[in-house]
Amino acid sequence: MSTETGPAVGAEPRGHRIAPGPKGLPFLGNMPQFARNPLAFFERLRGHGDLVQWRFGPNSCVFVSDPECIGELLTETERSFDQPALGIAFRTVMGNGVVVARGTEWRRKRSLVQPSVRPKQVRSYAATMAGSTVELADTWSGGERIDIKREMAALTQRIAVRTIFGVDTPADAEAMGRAMDVAQAEIGKEFAGIGALLPDWVPTPGRARIRKAAAVIDAEVGRVVARHRDGGDERPDLLSRLLTAVDETGAHLTDEEIRDETVTLHIGGHETTSSTLVWAWYLLSRNAGARAALHEELDRVLGDREPGFDDYARLVYAQAVVKETLRLYPTIWLVTGVAKEGARIGGVAMPEGTRVWSSQWVTHRDERWFPEPEAFRPERWDADAGDEIAEYAWFPFGGGPRVCLGTRFAMVEAVLILAVLARRFELEVDPGTVGPVPTLTLQPDREVLATVRAR
């Protein structure tokens, strides 16, 4: 790839250039380095510059870590950048939902899904979020030992089943949960391994496991969809809203499209929030000052009552805890797009077909945008604290036209869960460092065990 740069016609030069990245291998490029540790590899790329050339197998790539350039990648999606062709594991699970679809099809699906997660609808789900968490809190007792990963996964799974599917049968949650765990692991393995370069028809044990997991997901979703169609009653859950949504031609989503969108919403409402909460408890356990500030806010705002939707706006520090957790341990840890003809970033031409990558993990931990980047400092999100955070220096939910539709849902859910549990308990996480594993989402590398301490 040429590193010659020049401004677009009528534009001021931006001063960016494409720096050469680490040397790769024939055919494989930098894939072995990437596969060993994607997060460390991206950090290494950042050390070469804000725009860095590298190769993913035979594919020419550019890694972007400057917020202004990241903003261009995100906001120019659909116009200058396409969604990449994702691996067979991802496509088998996600189908062609709003996260994957392109162009006119993406715009149609977004218009049908978006009304289900607007603030008015999220308000209606808040009681389920808080109520489900109260049920969990009532089972905890001081001195008890818990696996935080398991507890948060079960809780967010229960909330997802209730808000998305409108059912409350344990079997629904358990079957979906097991299949989703397998799917997430296999997507991560394929993405970082040689499977990303193999044709779809090549059989592998991982692909067999992903097909089996997808079959379970398809059966569970199909069963619940059929139950909804047979019921005939108007329900307040997300699935019912999708079933009744119509596009500008009066057409409904097909059964296959319903399946794809409910799986997408399930992952957004369960997997991402669950891992965010695990990281939040881990960080709070290691920061007495942040714990004290959170408890002070909860006692002042809530007293001896449980939180509701209207408390979300008042729980400013709890929101900051979630934002700072997402800065340090962003659940979605990368974004990528494929350059169309004429695409540019930072004034630099991106040849058609170039795959442009960016990582929340890297930019969120860059000291240029966040002083003391490794420190857990929720107060940096205080508007009066003086920290100016550049636009797109923090982008855990993506941005631009393809920003995550479930952003509001996820933030409200995480804050309400944190408020219910932290009002009653402290979680004393066992000593030892917990590392991140980049699968479909950023997951802890081991069990996160803790002792429950009643407040």
Disulfide bonds with the S-S distance in Angstrom:
none
